[in-house]
Amino acid sequence: ATLTVEQDENQTTKLIGRSGIQNYGTVVVYNGTIESYNRNAYWGSPDSTLTVYDGSFTSTSGSSGYGRAISTEGDVTIYGGSFYAGGKSGAGDNYMNAIGMFNGAKLVIQPAEGKTVTVTSETDYAISSMGNAKLFIYGGTFACNGSRSDIRDFASGNVQIFGGSFKHEPYADYLADNRIAVLEDGNYVVKETTTTDVTVDSYEDLVNALNGSILEPKNVTTNGNITIPA
């Protein structure tokens, strides 16, 4: 079955319930406001898919297993929109993450031209992955307004960050090849770098090579013996 929600140009569509959307198939969101007052704004079953072009997903409170903007075992692709979790901090399955990915699901965040993506949790992770879920982040703005990190992978090696702005410095293991996080105006911005090969013949050459920009990393090779003073 297909459900299509349309609206006049000067109107606003809002889906509000204990859960905004429970998806066992395919959901495409072009705009609108999807809210949950005590569960997940969106929940996806295994093998479900969600594609978001714009709009807002909001969950303001919740309890164990609930309270996320997106909580899913299915794949998600985001080209624009805002995702917000406002619940109090929890633990384990009670984390109030804005986006929670589970059990091999794949999340791709790739803002389209002219679109923005913001992912915010008031207390817990902006995005978390469990059960070998995979995260590919190409841009967007991410923040945990509490003490936790913005991005958290509870497995290993399942996160690749190619771009974006983060309130907390992303773990180095999460950065894709040739990417580095640079502090700018209070946020960490992930940028692409180009690594160059440099050969140095003296201590002075070594100092000059190491004093370059952090955005221009170098593979340094010494040509002969060099003594570093105490």
PyMOL CGO cylinders between C-alpha atoms (Angstrom):
from pymol import cmd
from pymol.cgo import CYLINDER

trace = [
    CYLINDER, 0.00, 0.00, 0.00, 1.11, 3.58, -0.65, 0.3, 1, 1, 1, 1, 1, 1,
    CYLINDER, 1.11, 3.58, -0.65, 0.38, 6.54, 1.63, 0.3, 1, 1, 1, 1, 1, 1,
    CYLINDER, 0.38, 6.54, 1.63, 0.97, 9.98, 0.11, 0.3, 1, 1, 1, 1, 1, 1,
    CYLINDER, 0.97, 9.98, 0.11, 0.69, 13.10, 2.26, 0.3, 1, 1, 1, 1, 1, 1,
    CYLINDER, 0.69, 13.10, 2.26, 0.36, 16.31, 0.23, 0.3, 1, 1, 1, 1, 1, 1,
    CYLINDER, 0.36, 16.31, 0.23, -0.15, 19.92, 1.26, 0.3, 1, 1, 1, 1, 1, 1,
    CYLINDER, -0.15, 19.92, 1.26, -0.92, 23.33, -0.17, 0.3, 1, 1, 1, 1, 1, 1,
    CYLINDER, -0.92, 23.33, -0.17, 2.06, 25.62, -0.62, 0.3, 1, 1, 1, 1, 1, 1,
    CYLINDER, 2.06, 25.62, -0.62, 1.06, 27.87, 2.31, 0.3, 1, 1, 1, 1, 1, 1,
    CYLINDER, 1.06, 27.87, 2.31, 0.27, 24.99, 4.68, 0.3, 1, 1, 1, 1, 1, 1,
    CYLINDER, 0.27, 24.99, 4.68, 2.35, 22.78, 6.98, 0.3, 1, 1, 1, 1, 1, 1,
    CYLINDER, 2.35, 22.78, 6.98, 2.13, 19.01, 7.30, 0.3, 1, 1, 1, 1, 1, 1,
    CYLINDER, 2.13, 19.01, 7.30, 2.68, 17.56, 10.79, 0.3, 1, 1, 1, 1, 1, 1,
    CYLINDER, 2.68, 17.56, 10.79, 2.54, 13.91, 11.79, 0.3, 1, 1, 1, 1, 1, 1,
    CYLINDER, 2.54, 13.91, 11.79, 2.36, 13.70, 15.58, 0.3, 1, 1, 1, 1, 1, 1,
    CYLINDER, 2.36, 13.70, 15.58, 1.91, 10.58, 17.68, 0.3, 1, 1, 1, 1, 1, 1,
    CYLINDER, 1.91, 10.58, 17.68, 3.57, 8.27, 20.16, 0.3, 1, 1, 1, 1, 1, 1,
    CYLINDER, 3.57, 8.27, 20.16, 5.64, 7.43, 17.09, 0.3, 1, 1, 1, 1, 1, 1,
    CYLINDER, 5.64, 7.43, 17.09, 5.59, 9.71, 14.07, 0.3, 1, 1, 1, 1, 1, 1,
    CYLINDER, 5.59, 9.71, 14.07, 6.27, 6.94, 11.52, 0.3, 1, 1, 1, 1, 1, 1,
    CYLINDER, 6.27, 6.94, 11.52, 6.73, 3.20, 11.94, 0.3, 1, 1, 1, 1, 1, 1,
    CYLINDER, 6.73, 3.20, 11.94, 8.18, 1.83, 8.72, 0.3, 1, 1, 1, 1, 1, 1,
    CYLINDER, 8.18, 1.83, 8.72, 8.13, -1.79, 7.57, 0.3, 1, 1, 1, 1, 1, 1,
    CYLINDER, 8.13, -1.79, 7.57, 8.79, -0.90, 3.92, 0.3, 1, 1, 1, 1, 1, 1,
    CYLINDER, 8.79, -0.90, 3.92, 9.83, 2.28, 2.12, 0.3, 1, 1, 1, 1, 1, 1,
    CYLINDER, 9.83, 2.28, 2.12, 9.41, 5.87, 3.29, 0.3, 1, 1, 1, 1, 1, 1,
    CYLINDER, 9.41, 5.87, 3.29, 10.40, 9.02, 1.39, 0.3, 1, 1, 1, 1, 1, 1,
    CYLINDER, 10.40, 9.02, 1.39, 10.12, 12.40, 3.14, 0.3, 1, 1, 1, 1, 1, 1,
    CYLINDER, 10.12, 12.40, 3.14, 10.37, 15.57, 1.07, 0.3, 1, 1, 1, 1, 1, 1,
    CYLINDER, 10.37, 15.57, 1.07, 9.41, 18.01, 3.83, 0.3, 1, 1, 1, 1, 1, 1,
    CYLINDER, 9.41, 18.01, 3.83, 7.15, 18.45, 6.84, 0.3, 1, 1, 1, 1, 1, 1,
    CYLINDER, 7.15, 18.45, 6.84, 7.38, 17.95, 10.59, 0.3, 1, 1, 1, 1, 1, 1,
    CYLINDER, 7.38, 17.95, 10.59, 7.40, 14.50, 12.16, 0.3, 1, 1, 1, 1, 1, 1,
    CYLINDER, 7.40, 14.50, 12.16, 7.15, 14.41, 15.95, 0.3, 1, 1, 1, 1, 1, 1,
    CYLINDER, 7.15, 14.41, 15.95, 6.84, 11.94, 18.78, 0.3, 1, 1, 1, 1, 1, 1,
    CYLINDER, 6.84, 11.94, 18.78, 5.88, 12.99, 22.25, 0.3, 1, 1, 1, 1, 1, 1,
    CYLINDER, 5.88, 12.99, 22.25, 7.40, 10.00, 24.10, 0.3, 1, 1, 1, 1, 1, 1,
    CYLINDER, 7.40, 10.00, 24.10, 8.77, 7.50, 21.59, 0.3, 1, 1, 1, 1, 1, 1,
    CYLINDER, 8.77, 7.50, 21.59, 10.71, 7.75, 18.31, 0.3, 1, 1, 1, 1, 1, 1,
    CYLINDER, 10.71, 7.75, 18.31, 9.77, 10.22, 15.61, 0.3, 1, 1, 1, 1, 1, 1,
    CYLINDER, 9.77, 10.22, 15.61, 10.74, 7.50, 13.13, 0.3, 1, 1, 1, 1, 1, 1,
    CYLINDER, 10.74, 7.50, 13.13, 11.25, 3.77, 13.68, 0.3, 1, 1, 1, 1, 1, 1,
    CYLINDER, 11.25, 3.77, 13.68, 12.38, 1.41, 10.92, 0.3, 1, 1, 1, 1, 1, 1,
    CYLINDER, 12.38, 1.41, 10.92, 12.27, -2.38, 10.83, 0.3, 1, 1, 1, 1, 1, 1,
    CYLINDER, 12.27, -2.38, 10.83, 15.06, -4.52, 9.31, 0.3, 1, 1, 1, 1, 1, 1,
    CYLINDER, 15.06, -4.52, 9.31, 15.16, -4.18, 5.49, 0.3, 1, 1, 1, 1, 1, 1,
    CYLINDER, 15.16, -4.18, 5.49, 13.17, -0.93, 5.60, 0.3, 1, 1, 1, 1, 1, 1,
    CYLINDER, 13.17, -0.93, 5.60, 14.48, 2.18, 3.86, 0.3, 1, 1, 1, 1, 1, 1,
    CYLINDER, 14.48, 2.18, 3.86, 14.10, 5.88, 4.65, 0.3, 1, 1, 1, 1, 1, 1,
    CYLINDER, 14.10, 5.88, 4.65, 15.10, 8.72, 2.32, 0.3, 1, 1, 1, 1, 1, 1,
    CYLINDER, 15.10, 8.72, 2.32, 14.88, 12.29, 3.61, 0.3, 1, 1, 1, 1, 1, 1,
    CYLINDER, 14.88, 12.29, 3.61, 15.19, 15.33, 1.33, 0.3, 1, 1, 1, 1, 1, 1,
    CYLINDER, 15.19, 15.33, 1.33, 14.11, 17.91, 3.93, 0.3, 1, 1, 1, 1, 1, 1,
    CYLINDER, 14.11, 17.91, 3.93, 11.88, 18.42, 6.97, 0.3, 1, 1, 1, 1, 1, 1,
    CYLINDER, 11.88, 18.42, 6.97, 12.28, 17.93, 10.71, 0.3, 1, 1, 1, 1, 1, 1,
    CYLINDER, 12.28, 17.93, 10.71, 12.23, 14.82, 12.90, 0.3, 1, 1, 1, 1, 1, 1,
    CYLINDER, 12.23, 14.82, 12.90, 11.78, 15.58, 16.60, 0.3, 1, 1, 1, 1, 1, 1,
    CYLINDER, 11.78, 15.58, 16.60, 11.42, 13.55, 19.78, 0.3, 1, 1, 1, 1, 1, 1,
    CYLINDER, 11.42, 13.55, 19.78, 11.32, 15.62, 22.94, 0.3, 1, 1, 1, 1, 1, 1,
    CYLINDER, 11.32, 15.62, 22.94, 11.27, 12.86, 25.56, 0.3, 1, 1, 1, 1, 1, 1,
    CYLINDER, 11.27, 12.86, 25.56, 11.21, 9.11, 26.01, 0.3, 1, 1, 1, 1, 1, 1,
    CYLINDER, 11.21, 9.11, 26.01, 12.22, 6.06, 28.00, 0.3, 1, 1, 1, 1, 1, 1,
    CYLINDER, 12.22, 6.06, 28.00, 14.23, 2.88, 27.38, 0.3, 1, 1, 1, 1, 1, 1,
    CYLINDER, 14.23, 2.88, 27.38, 14.46, 2.21, 23.65, 0.3, 1, 1, 1, 1, 1, 1,
    CYLINDER, 14.46, 2.21, 23.65, 12.55, 5.37, 22.76, 0.3, 1, 1, 1, 1, 1, 1,
    CYLINDER, 12.55, 5.37, 22.76, 13.11, 9.10, 22.52, 0.3, 1, 1, 1, 1, 1, 1,
    CYLINDER, 13.11, 9.10, 22.52, 15.11, 9.32, 19.27, 0.3, 1, 1, 1, 1, 1, 1,
    CYLINDER, 15.11, 9.32, 19.27, 14.45, 11.30, 16.12, 0.3, 1, 1, 1, 1, 1, 1,
    CYLINDER, 14.45, 11.30, 16.12, 15.41, 8.18, 14.12, 0.3, 1, 1, 1, 1, 1, 1,
    CYLINDER, 15.41, 8.18, 14.12, 15.78, 4.67, 15.52, 0.3, 1, 1, 1, 1, 1, 1,
    CYLINDER, 15.78, 4.67, 15.52, 16.14, 1.97, 12.90, 0.3, 1, 1, 1, 1, 1, 1,
    CYLINDER, 16.14, 1.97, 12.90, 17.44, -1.39, 11.78, 0.3, 1, 1, 1, 1, 1, 1,
    CYLINDER, 17.44, -1.39, 11.78, 16.91, -0.34, 8.16, 0.3, 1, 1, 1, 1, 1, 1,
    CYLINDER, 16.91, -0.34, 8.16, 18.96, 1.86, 5.83, 0.3, 1, 1, 1, 1, 1, 1,
    CYLINDER, 18.96, 1.86, 5.83, 18.66, 5.65, 5.91, 0.3, 1, 1, 1, 1, 1, 1,
    CYLINDER, 18.66, 5.65, 5.91, 19.80, 8.24, 3.35, 0.3, 1, 1, 1, 1, 1, 1,
    CYLINDER, 19.80, 8.24, 3.35, 19.62, 11.92, 4.26, 0.3, 1, 1, 1, 1, 1, 1,
    CYLINDER, 19.62, 11.92, 4.26, 20.01, 14.82, 1.80, 0.3, 1, 1, 1, 1, 1, 1,
    CYLINDER, 20.01, 14.82, 1.80, 18.58, 17.55, 4.04, 0.3, 1, 1, 1, 1, 1, 1,
    CYLINDER, 18.58, 17.55, 4.04, 16.59, 18.18, 7.23, 0.3, 1, 1, 1, 1, 1, 1,
    CYLINDER, 16.59, 18.18, 7.23, 16.92, 18.50, 10.99, 0.3, 1, 1, 1, 1, 1, 1,
    CYLINDER, 16.92, 18.50, 10.99, 16.93, 15.71, 13.57, 0.3, 1, 1, 1, 1, 1, 1,
    CYLINDER, 16.93, 15.71, 13.57, 16.52, 16.44, 17.29, 0.3, 1, 1, 1, 1, 1, 1,
    CYLINDER, 16.52, 16.44, 17.29, 16.30, 14.43, 20.52, 0.3, 1, 1, 1, 1, 1, 1,
    CYLINDER, 16.30, 14.43, 20.52, 15.51, 16.33, 23.70, 0.3, 1, 1, 1, 1, 1, 1,
    CYLINDER, 15.51, 16.33, 23.70, 15.20, 13.57, 26.28, 0.3, 1, 1, 1, 1, 1, 1,
    CYLINDER, 15.20, 13.57, 26.28, 17.26, 13.19, 29.45, 0.3, 1, 1, 1, 1, 1, 1,
    CYLINDER, 17.26, 13.19, 29.45, 20.49, 11.21, 29.39, 0.3, 1, 1, 1, 1, 1, 1,
    CYLINDER, 20.49, 11.21, 29.39, 20.25, 7.47, 29.80, 0.3, 1, 1, 1, 1, 1, 1,
    CYLINDER, 20.25, 7.47, 29.80, 22.48, 4.43, 29.40, 0.3, 1, 1, 1, 1, 1, 1,
    CYLINDER, 22.48, 4.43, 29.40, 22.63, 1.48, 27.01, 0.3, 1, 1, 1, 1, 1, 1,
    CYLINDER, 22.63, 1.48, 27.01, 19.35, 1.13, 25.17, 0.3, 1, 1, 1, 1, 1, 1,
    CYLINDER, 19.35, 1.13, 25.17, 18.14, 4.21, 27.04, 0.3, 1, 1, 1, 1, 1, 1,
    CYLINDER, 18.14, 4.21, 27.04, 20.49, 6.62, 25.24, 0.3, 1, 1, 1, 1, 1, 1,
    CYLINDER, 20.49, 6.62, 25.24, 18.54, 9.60, 23.89, 0.3, 1, 1, 1, 1, 1, 1,
    CYLINDER, 18.54, 9.60, 23.89, 20.50, 9.84, 20.64, 0.3, 1, 1, 1, 1, 1, 1,
    CYLINDER, 20.50, 9.84, 20.64, 19.12, 11.92, 17.80, 0.3, 1, 1, 1, 1, 1, 1,
    CYLINDER, 19.12, 11.92, 17.80, 19.84, 9.06, 15.36, 0.3, 1, 1, 1, 1, 1, 1,
    CYLINDER, 19.84, 9.06, 15.36, 20.35, 5.45, 16.44, 0.3, 1, 1, 1, 1, 1, 1,
    CYLINDER, 20.35, 5.45, 16.44, 21.40, 2.87, 13.82, 0.3, 1, 1, 1, 1, 1, 1,
    CYLINDER, 21.40, 2.87, 13.82, 21.26, -0.86, 14.65, 0.3, 1, 1, 1, 1, 1, 1,
    CYLINDER, 21.26, -0.86, 14.65, 22.19, -4.33, 13.38, 0.3, 1, 1, 1, 1, 1, 1,
    CYLINDER, 22.19, -4.33, 13.38, 23.97, -3.74, 10.10, 0.3, 1, 1, 1, 1, 1, 1,
    CYLINDER, 23.97, -3.74, 10.10, 21.84, -0.83, 8.89, 0.3, 1, 1, 1, 1, 1, 1,
    CYLINDER, 21.84, -0.83, 8.89, 23.58, 1.83, 6.79, 0.3, 1, 1, 1, 1, 1, 1,
    CYLINDER, 23.58, 1.83, 6.79, 23.29, 5.60, 7.27, 0.3, 1, 1, 1, 1, 1, 1,
    CYLINDER, 23.29, 5.60, 7.27, 24.44, 7.98, 4.53, 0.3, 1, 1, 1, 1, 1, 1,
    CYLINDER, 24.44, 7.98, 4.53, 24.32, 11.73, 5.21, 0.3, 1, 1, 1, 1, 1, 1,
    CYLINDER, 24.32, 11.73, 5.21, 25.16, 13.70, 2.08, 0.3, 1, 1, 1, 1, 1, 1,
    CYLINDER, 25.16, 13.70, 2.08, 23.64, 17.21, 2.03, 0.3, 1, 1, 1, 1, 1, 1,
    CYLINDER, 23.64, 17.21, 2.03, 22.32, 18.12, -1.41, 0.3, 1, 1, 1, 1, 1, 1,
    CYLINDER, 22.32, 18.12, -1.41, 23.21, 21.43, -3.00, 0.3, 1, 1, 1, 1, 1, 1,
    CYLINDER, 23.21, 21.43, -3.00, 21.37, 24.22, -1.18, 0.3, 1, 1, 1, 1, 1, 1,
    CYLINDER, 21.37, 24.22, -1.18, 20.31, 21.91, 1.68, 0.3, 1, 1, 1, 1, 1, 1,
    CYLINDER, 20.31, 21.91, 1.68, 21.50, 21.65, 5.27, 0.3, 1, 1, 1, 1, 1, 1,
    CYLINDER, 21.50, 21.65, 5.27, 21.51, 18.74, 7.70, 0.3, 1, 1, 1, 1, 1, 1,
    CYLINDER, 21.51, 18.74, 7.70, 21.55, 19.28, 11.46, 0.3, 1, 1, 1, 1, 1, 1,
    CYLINDER, 21.55, 19.28, 11.46, 21.61, 16.46, 14.00, 0.3, 1, 1, 1, 1, 1, 1,
    CYLINDER, 21.61, 16.46, 14.00, 21.35, 17.42, 17.69, 0.3, 1, 1, 1, 1, 1, 1,
    CYLINDER, 21.35, 17.42, 17.69, 20.87, 15.58, 20.97, 0.3, 1, 1, 1, 1, 1, 1,
    CYLINDER, 20.87, 15.58, 20.97, 20.47, 17.55, 24.17, 0.3, 1, 1, 1, 1, 1, 1,
    CYLINDER, 20.47, 17.55, 24.17, 22.17, 14.94, 26.35, 0.3, 1, 1, 1, 1, 1, 1,
    CYLINDER, 22.17, 14.94, 26.35, 23.48, 11.90, 24.45, 0.3, 1, 1, 1, 1, 1, 1,
    CYLINDER, 23.48, 11.90, 24.45, 25.07, 11.12, 21.09, 0.3, 1, 1, 1, 1, 1, 1,
    CYLINDER, 25.07, 11.12, 21.09, 23.94, 12.92, 17.96, 0.3, 1, 1, 1, 1, 1, 1,
    CYLINDER, 23.94, 12.92, 17.96, 24.46, 9.63, 16.08, 0.3, 1, 1, 1, 1, 1, 1,
    CYLINDER, 24.46, 9.63, 16.08, 25.25, 6.17, 17.41, 0.3, 1, 1, 1, 1, 1, 1,
    CYLINDER, 25.25, 6.17, 17.41, 25.77, 2.84, 15.69, 0.3, 1, 1, 1, 1, 1, 1,
    CYLINDER, 25.77, 2.84, 15.69, 25.37, -0.57, 17.30, 0.3, 1, 1, 1, 1, 1, 1,
    CYLINDER, 25.37, -0.57, 17.30, 25.47, -4.11, 15.96, 0.3, 1, 1, 1, 1, 1, 1,
    CYLINDER, 25.47, -4.11, 15.96, 27.84, -3.24, 13.10, 0.3, 1, 1, 1, 1, 1, 1,
    CYLINDER, 27.84, -3.24, 13.10, 25.65, -0.52, 11.65, 0.3, 1, 1, 1, 1, 1, 1,
    CYLINDER, 25.65, -0.52, 11.65, 27.61, 1.66, 9.22, 0.3, 1, 1, 1, 1, 1, 1,
    CYLINDER, 27.61, 1.66, 9.22, 27.84, 5.45, 9.06, 0.3, 1, 1, 1, 1, 1, 1,
    CYLINDER, 27.84, 5.45, 9.06, 28.99, 7.51, 6.05, 0.3, 1, 1, 1, 1, 1, 1,
    CYLINDER, 28.99, 7.51, 6.05, 28.96, 11.25, 6.76, 0.3, 1, 1, 1, 1, 1, 1,
    CYLINDER, 28.96, 11.25, 6.76, 29.79, 13.70, 3.96, 0.3, 1, 1, 1, 1, 1, 1,
    CYLINDER, 29.79, 13.70, 3.96, 28.56, 16.91, 5.60, 0.3, 1, 1, 1, 1, 1, 1,
    CYLINDER, 28.56, 16.91, 5.60, 26.17, 18.45, 8.07, 0.3, 1, 1, 1, 1, 1, 1,
    CYLINDER, 26.17, 18.45, 8.07, 26.25, 19.93, 11.57, 0.3, 1, 1, 1, 1, 1, 1,
    CYLINDER, 26.25, 19.93, 11.57, 26.36, 17.58, 14.56, 0.3, 1, 1, 1, 1, 1, 1,
    CYLINDER, 26.36, 17.58, 14.56, 26.13, 18.27, 18.29, 0.3, 1, 1, 1, 1, 1, 1,
    CYLINDER, 26.13, 18.27, 18.29, 25.69, 16.55, 21.60, 0.3, 1, 1, 1, 1, 1, 1,
    CYLINDER, 25.69, 16.55, 21.60, 24.84, 19.35, 24.01, 0.3, 1, 1, 1, 1, 1, 1,
    CYLINDER, 24.84, 19.35, 24.01, 25.69, 17.08, 26.94, 0.3, 1, 1, 1, 1, 1, 1,
    CYLINDER, 25.69, 17.08, 26.94, 29.00, 15.49, 27.88, 0.3, 1, 1, 1, 1, 1, 1,
    CYLINDER, 29.00, 15.49, 27.88, 29.05, 12.68, 25.33, 0.3, 1, 1, 1, 1, 1, 1,
    CYLINDER, 29.05, 12.68, 25.33, 30.65, 12.72, 21.88, 0.3, 1, 1, 1, 1, 1, 1,
    CYLINDER, 30.65, 12.72, 21.88, 28.70, 13.66, 18.77, 0.3, 1, 1, 1, 1, 1, 1,
    CYLINDER, 28.70, 13.66, 18.77, 29.38, 10.37, 16.95, 0.3, 1, 1, 1, 1, 1, 1,
    CYLINDER, 29.38, 10.37, 16.95, 29.75, 7.00, 18.69, 0.3, 1, 1, 1, 1, 1, 1,
    CYLINDER, 29.75, 7.00, 18.69, 30.33, 3.58, 17.17, 0.3, 1, 1, 1, 1, 1, 1,
    CYLINDER, 30.33, 3.58, 17.17, 29.84, 0.76, 19.68, 0.3, 1, 1, 1, 1, 1, 1,
    CYLINDER, 29.84, 0.76, 19.68, 31.46, -1.76, 17.34, 0.3, 1, 1, 1, 1, 1, 1,
    CYLINDER, 31.46, -1.76, 17.34, 34.67, -0.99, 15.42, 0.3, 1, 1, 1, 1, 1, 1,
    CYLINDER, 34.67, -0.99, 15.42, 35.61, 0.44, 12.06, 0.3, 1, 1, 1, 1, 1, 1,
    CYLINDER, 35.61, 0.44, 12.06, 32.09, 1.24, 10.89, 0.3, 1, 1, 1, 1, 1, 1,
    CYLINDER, 32.09, 1.24, 10.89, 32.29, 5.05, 10.67, 0.3, 1, 1, 1, 1, 1, 1,
    CYLINDER, 32.29, 5.05, 10.67, 33.73, 7.14, 7.85, 0.3, 1, 1, 1, 1, 1, 1,
    CYLINDER, 33.73, 7.14, 7.85, 33.52, 10.92, 8.13, 0.3, 1, 1, 1, 1, 1, 1,
    CYLINDER, 33.52, 10.92, 8.13, 34.33, 12.82, 4.93, 0.3, 1, 1, 1, 1, 1, 1,
    CYLINDER, 34.33, 12.82, 4.93, 33.08, 16.27, 6.02, 0.3, 1, 1, 1, 1, 1, 1,
    CYLINDER, 33.08, 16.27, 6.02, 30.87, 18.19, 8.43, 0.3, 1, 1, 1, 1, 1, 1,
    CYLINDER, 30.87, 18.19, 8.43, 31.01, 20.37, 11.52, 0.3, 1, 1, 1, 1, 1, 1,
    CYLINDER, 31.01, 20.37, 11.52, 31.10, 18.85, 15.02, 0.3, 1, 1, 1, 1, 1, 1,
    CYLINDER, 31.10, 18.85, 15.02, 30.73, 20.28, 18.52, 0.3, 1, 1, 1, 1, 1, 1,
    CYLINDER, 30.73, 20.28, 18.52, 33.16, 17.67, 19.88, 0.3, 1, 1, 1, 1, 1, 1,
    CYLINDER, 33.16, 17.67, 19.88, 36.29, 16.55, 18.09, 0.3, 1, 1, 1, 1, 1, 1,
    CYLINDER, 36.29, 16.55, 18.09, 35.58, 13.32, 16.17, 0.3, 1, 1, 1, 1, 1, 1,
    CYLINDER, 35.58, 13.32, 16.17, 37.71, 10.30, 17.02, 0.3, 1, 1, 1, 1, 1, 1,
    CYLINDER, 37.71, 10.30, 17.02, 40.63, 10.02, 14.61, 0.3, 1, 1, 1, 1, 1, 1,
    CYLINDER, 40.63, 10.02, 14.61, 39.60, 6.46, 13.71, 0.3, 1, 1, 1, 1, 1, 1,
    CYLINDER, 39.60, 6.46, 13.71, 36.30, 7.81, 12.37, 0.3, 1, 1, 1, 1, 1, 1,
    CYLINDER, 36.30, 7.81, 12.37, 37.93, 10.14, 9.84, 0.3, 1, 1, 1, 1, 1, 1,
    CYLINDER, 37.93, 10.14, 9.84, 38.12, 8.92, 6.24, 0.3, 1, 1, 1, 1, 1, 1,
    CYLINDER, 38.12, 8.92, 6.24, 41.44, 8.83, 4.43, 0.3, 1, 1, 1, 1, 1, 1,
    CYLINDER, 41.44, 8.83, 4.43, 43.06, 12.23, 3.88, 0.3, 1, 1, 1, 1, 1, 1,
    CYLINDER, 43.06, 12.23, 3.88, 40.66, 13.93, 6.30, 0.3, 1, 1, 1, 1, 1, 1,
    CYLINDER, 40.66, 13.93, 6.30, 41.50, 15.98, 9.38, 0.3, 1, 1, 1, 1, 1, 1,
    CYLINDER, 41.50, 15.98, 9.38, 39.39, 17.82, 12.00, 0.3, 1, 1, 1, 1, 1, 1,
    CYLINDER, 39.39, 17.82, 12.00, 40.29, 21.50, 12.39, 0.3, 1, 1, 1, 1, 1, 1,
    CYLINDER, 40.29, 21.50, 12.39, 38.95, 23.75, 15.17, 0.3, 1, 1, 1, 1, 1, 1,
    CYLINDER, 38.95, 23.75, 15.17, 37.18, 26.75, 13.66, 0.3, 1, 1, 1, 1, 1, 1,
    CYLINDER, 37.18, 26.75, 13.66, 34.98, 29.19, 15.60, 0.3, 1, 1, 1, 1, 1, 1,
    CYLINDER, 34.98, 29.19, 15.60, 34.41, 26.68, 18.40, 0.3, 1, 1, 1, 1, 1, 1,
    CYLINDER, 34.41, 26.68, 18.40, 33.52, 23.69, 16.20, 0.3, 1, 1, 1, 1, 1, 1,
    CYLINDER, 33.52, 23.69, 16.20, 35.59, 20.95, 14.61, 0.3, 1, 1, 1, 1, 1, 1,
    CYLINDER, 35.59, 20.95, 14.61, 35.34, 21.05, 10.83, 0.3, 1, 1, 1, 1, 1, 1,
    CYLINDER, 35.34, 21.05, 10.83, 36.44, 17.99, 8.87, 0.3, 1, 1, 1, 1, 1, 1,
    CYLINDER, 36.44, 17.99, 8.87, 38.46, 18.93, 5.78, 0.3, 1, 1, 1, 1, 1, 1,
    CYLINDER, 38.46, 18.93, 5.78, 40.27, 17.11, 3.04, 0.3, 1, 1, 1, 1, 1, 1,
    CYLINDER, 40.27, 17.11, 3.04, 44.05, 17.15, 3.09, 0.3, 1, 1, 1, 1, 1, 1,
    CYLINDER, 44.05, 17.15, 3.09, 46.79, 16.30, 0.61, 0.3, 1, 1, 1, 1, 1, 1,
    CYLINDER, 46.79, 16.30, 0.61, 49.77, 14.45, 2.00, 0.3, 1, 1, 1, 1, 1, 1,
    CYLINDER, 49.77, 14.45, 2.00, 53.16, 15.18, 0.41, 0.3, 1, 1, 1, 1, 1, 1,
    CYLINDER, 53.16, 15.18, 0.41, 56.47, 13.33, 0.64, 0.3, 1, 1, 1, 1, 1, 1,
    CYLINDER, 56.47, 13.33, 0.64, 59.39, 15.36, 1.98, 0.3, 1, 1, 1, 1, 1, 1,
    CYLINDER, 59.39, 15.36, 1.98, 63.05, 14.38, 2.36, 0.3, 1, 1, 1, 1, 1, 1,
    CYLINDER, 63.05, 14.38, 2.36, 65.14, 16.37, 4.86, 0.3, 1, 1, 1, 1, 1, 1,
    CYLINDER, 65.14, 16.37, 4.86, 68.94, 16.54, 5.08, 0.3, 1, 1, 1, 1, 1, 1,
    CYLINDER, 68.94, 16.54, 5.08, 69.38, 18.41, 8.36, 0.3, 1, 1, 1, 1, 1, 1,
    CYLINDER, 69.38, 18.41, 8.36, 67.77, 19.23, 11.67, 0.3, 1, 1, 1, 1, 1, 1,
    CYLINDER, 67.77, 19.23, 11.67, 66.85, 22.69, 10.34, 0.3, 1, 1, 1, 1, 1, 1,
    CYLINDER, 66.85, 22.69, 10.34, 65.07, 21.12, 7.34, 0.3, 1, 1, 1, 1, 1, 1,
    CYLINDER, 65.07, 21.12, 7.34, 63.20, 18.81, 9.73, 0.3, 1, 1, 1, 1, 1, 1,
    CYLINDER, 63.20, 18.81, 9.73, 62.00, 21.75, 11.85, 0.3, 1, 1, 1, 1, 1, 1,
    CYLINDER, 62.00, 21.75, 11.85, 60.80, 23.62, 8.76, 0.3, 1, 1, 1, 1, 1, 1,
    CYLINDER, 60.80, 23.62, 8.76, 58.94, 20.56, 7.50, 0.3, 1, 1, 1, 1, 1, 1,
    CYLINDER, 58.94, 20.56, 7.50, 57.19, 19.99, 10.83, 0.3, 1, 1, 1, 1, 1, 1,
    CYLINDER, 57.19, 19.99, 10.83, 56.20, 23.64, 11.24, 0.3, 1, 1, 1, 1, 1, 1,
    CYLINDER, 56.20, 23.64, 11.24, 53.91, 23.60, 8.20, 0.3, 1, 1, 1, 1, 1, 1,
    CYLINDER, 53.91, 23.60, 8.20, 50.12, 23.81, 8.17, 0.3, 1, 1, 1, 1, 1, 1,
    CYLINDER, 50.12, 23.81, 8.17, 48.20, 20.95, 9.75, 0.3, 1, 1, 1, 1, 1, 1,
    CYLINDER, 48.20, 20.95, 9.75, 46.12, 20.94, 6.56, 0.3, 1, 1, 1, 1, 1, 1,
    CYLINDER, 46.12, 20.94, 6.56, 49.27, 20.00, 4.63, 0.3, 1, 1, 1, 1, 1, 1,
    CYLINDER, 49.27, 20.00, 4.63, 50.48, 16.81, 6.34, 0.3, 1, 1, 1, 1, 1, 1,
    CYLINDER, 50.48, 16.81, 6.34, 53.83, 15.36, 5.26, 0.3, 1, 1, 1, 1, 1, 1,
    CYLINDER, 53.83, 15.36, 5.26, 55.50, 12.00, 5.15, 0.3, 1, 1, 1, 1, 1, 1,
    CYLINDER, 55.50, 12.00, 5.15, 59.01, 12.94, 6.27, 0.3, 1, 1, 1, 1, 1, 1,
    CYLINDER, 59.01, 12.94, 6.27, 62.07, 10.87, 5.36, 0.3, 1, 1, 1, 1, 1, 1,
    CYLINDER, 62.07, 10.87, 5.36, 65.52, 11.66, 6.72, 0.3, 1, 1, 1, 1, 1, 1,
    CYLINDER, 65.52, 11.66, 6.72, 68.41, 11.51, 4.26, 0.3, 1, 1, 1, 1, 1, 1,
    CYLINDER, 68.41, 11.51, 4.26, 71.28, 10.54, 6.53, 0.3, 1, 1, 1, 1, 1, 1,
    CYLINDER, 71.28, 10.54, 6.53, 71.90, 11.06, 10.22, 0.3, 1, 1, 1, 1, 1, 1,
    CYLINDER, 71.90, 11.06, 10.22, 70.04, 13.83, 12.07, 0.3, 1, 1, 1, 1, 1, 1,
    CYLINDER, 70.04, 13.83, 12.07, 70.45, 14.68, 15.74, 0.3, 1, 1, 1, 1, 1, 1,
    CYLINDER, 70.45, 14.68, 15.74, 67.50, 16.23, 17.60, 0.3, 1, 1, 1, 1, 1, 1,
    CYLINDER, 67.50, 16.23, 17.60, 68.84, 18.43, 20.44, 0.3, 1, 1, 1, 1, 1, 1,
    CYLINDER, 68.84, 18.43, 20.44, 67.80, 17.66, 24.01, 0.3, 1, 1, 1, 1, 1, 1,
]
cmd.load_cgo(trace, "trace")
